[in-house]
Amino acid sequence: MLCSHKEYVELADLEQKWKNLCLPGEKFRAVLELDPCKNKIEWIKFLALGCSMLGGSLTTAMKHLCEILTGDPEGGAACIPFETFSYVYRYLSGLDSDIPASDTETYLASLKENV
């Protein structure tokens, strides 16, 4: 669908990997509080939530996400497929009650014209 990874990851597996990296457990729970789920989460959404926590703004979160997912060399354009970008942008903007869905769609339409 979006990339060549499994679409979903089990929260228990994700939490274990988090612990293996010696990351604070409260940060893991804080990420999941942004969009609570039961047993599994789309990996791209978890990545997006993490980028959102790091970035503080939608623009910065998307910049981090593109830099992580791109196949471009470091310092390059950090391009990712438009479908992936728009999926994550809609997801994150949908979590922000201050961003009307119409603004999101207008923005994505303007970007698509330039792709």
ZIJOQUI-V35515 format. One record per helix or strand of 2 or more residues. SS is the DSSP state (H for helix, E for strand). FROM is the first residue (numbers start at 1). LEN is the number of residues. Records with the same first field share a line. If there is no record, write none. Layout:
BEGIN
SS: FROM-LEN + FROM-LEN
END
This chain:
BEGIN
E: 8-3 + 40-3
H: 11-10 + 25-9 + 43-13 + 58-12 + 82-14 + 101-13
END
